[in-house]
């Protein structure tokens, strides 16, 4: 039996207020609506993407039940291309009513976490060239320059006994996946 390498392709979430979440995700993350319509079940669907190669990365589905204060979604994560993009998502999220903002360096990634208008946790992040065992988190100051952030992250990572360059970690992981 061959090895399967599954890749997460998209996430679908139930929504109370479809137009509110559509505005939020288009304004904050630059997603665009690729399609929308009604499923046979009667639920409204809105498909959204930021990539011409992906018809949808996020699907909004009407009919979210009252979960009595518990949200089964731990987080929805979106990768960005640069620290400048991460700073822009941070600004846009706050401008569009995001709450519970938290900016973190995981050593292997720089992340910005926030709640969307319906309380779903969203993460925008980009990878660093470093690996440290996870979980790992420390505050990240996005007002610093890219050079300062890179230098501080590298110093913190190198102080961790499990530090390695990401390339070495990826090579090790590839070997494990082939086994």
C-alpha positions in Angstrom: 0.0 0.0 0.0 1.5 3.4 -1.0 2.0 6.3 1.2 -0.6 9.0 1.1 0.4 12.6 1.6 -2.8 14.5 2.3 -2.7 18.3 2.3 -5.3 20.5 3.9 -7.1 22.3 1.1 -9.9 24.2 2.6 -12.0 24.8 5.7 -15.8 25.2 5.9 -17.4 26.9 8.9 -21.0 27.5 9.9 -22.0 31.1 10.2 -24.7 33.0 12.0 -24.3 36.1 9.8 -23.0 35.2 6.4 -22.7 38.8 5.0 -20.8 39.9 8.2 -18.2 37.1 7.9 -17.9 37.6 4.1 -17.1 41.3 4.7 -14.6 40.5 7.5 -12.6 37.9 5.5 -12.6 40.0 2.3 -11.5 43.1 4.2 -9.0 41.5 6.6 -7.4 38.8 4.5 -8.2 39.8 0.9 -10.2 36.7 0.1 -12.7 37.0 -2.8 -16.0 35.3 -3.3 -15.5 32.7 -6.0 -19.1 31.3 -5.9 -22.2 31.3 -3.8 -25.5 29.5 -3.8 -27.9 27.2 -2.0 -27.1 23.6 -1.3 -29.7 20.8 -1.8 -30.0 20.9 2.0 -31.2 24.5 1.8 -28.0 25.9 3.4 -26.4 28.9 1.8 -22.8 28.5 0.8 -20.2 31.2 0.1 -16.9 30.0 -1.4 -13.8 32.2 -0.9 -10.2 32.2 -2.0 -7.0 34.2 -2.2 -5.4 32.0 -4.8 -6.1 31.5 -8.5 -5.1 27.9 -8.1 -7.7 27.2 -5.4 -11.4 27.6 -6.1 -12.0 27.9 -2.4 -9.9 27.9 0.8 -12.8 29.0 3.0 -16.4 28.1 2.8 -19.1 29.9 4.8 -22.2 27.8 5.5 -25.4 29.2 6.9 -27.2 27.6 9.8 -24.6 27.7 12.6 -26.4 26.4 15.7 -26.1 28.1 19.1 -23.2 26.4 20.7 -23.8 27.9 24.2 -20.5 29.7 24.5 -18.4 26.9 23.1 -16.8 27.1 19.6 -15.6 23.8 18.3 -13.2 25.6 15.9 -9.8 25.9 17.5 -8.4 28.1 14.8 -8.4 28.9 11.0 -4.9 29.7 9.8 -3.9 31.7 6.7 -0.3 31.9 5.5 1.0 35.3 4.4 4.1 36.1 2.4 6.0 38.6 4.6 6.2 40.5 7.9 4.8 43.5 6.0 1.7 41.4 5.1 1.4 40.2 8.7 1.5 43.9 9.9 -1.2 44.7 7.4 -3.5 41.8 8.4 -2.9 42.9 12.1 -4.0 46.5 11.2 -7.0 45.4 9.0 -8.2 42.9 11.6 -8.3 45.6 14.3 -9.9 48.1 11.9 -12.6 45.5 11.1 -13.6 44.7 14.7 -11.3 41.7 15.5 -10.9 41.1 19.2 -8.5 39.2 21.4 -5.4 40.2 19.3 -2.3 38.2 20.2 1.0 38.5 18.2 3.5 35.6 18.9 6.8 34.2 17.7 6.7 30.4 17.7 10.3 30.3 16.6 9.3 28.4 13.5 6.6 31.0 12.6 5.5 34.5 13.3 1.8 34.6 14.1 -1.1 37.1 14.6 -4.2 35.6 16.3 -7.5 37.3 16.6 -11.3 36.5 16.9 -13.5 37.2 13.9 -17.0 38.8 14.5 -18.5 35.4 15.4 -15.7 34.4 17.8 -13.8 32.1 15.6 -10.0 32.2 16.2 -8.1 33.2 13.1 -4.3 33.0 12.6 -2.3 34.8 10.0 1.3 33.6 9.9 4.5 33.2 8.0 7.3 30.7 8.5 10.8 31.5 9.7 14.0 29.7 8.6 14.3 28.1 12.1 12.9 25.1 13.9 12.4 24.7 17.7 10.2 22.0 19.3 6.6 23.1 19.7 4.7 24.4 21.5 6.9 27.5 21.7 5.7 31.0 22.1 6.9 34.4 23.0 5.5 37.9 22.4 6.3 39.5 19.0 6.6 43.2 18.5 5.5 44.0 15.0 6.7 47.7 15.4 10.3 46.4 15.1 12.1 46.2 11.8 12.2 42.9 9.8 15.9 42.7 10.6 15.4 43.1 14.3 12.6 40.6 14.4 14.7 38.0 12.5 17.7 38.6 14.7 15.7 38.3 18.0 13.9 35.2 16.7 17.1 33.5 15.7 18.8 34.3 19.1 15.8 32.9 21.0 15.7 29.8 18.8 19.4 29.1 19.1 19.0 29.2 22.9 16.6 26.3 22.7 18.3 22.9 23.0 16.1 21.5 20.2 17.1 24.2 17.7 17.9 23.4 14.1 17.5 25.2 10.8 14.1 24.6 9.2 15.8 22.9 6.2 17.3 20.3 8.4 14.0 19.7 10.2 12.2 19.3 6.8 14.8 16.8 5.6 14.4 14.8 8.8 10.6 14.9 8.5 10.7 13.8 4.8 12.8 10.8 5.9 10.2 9.9 8.6 7.4 10.3 6.1 9.1 8.0 3.6 9.5 5.3 6.2 
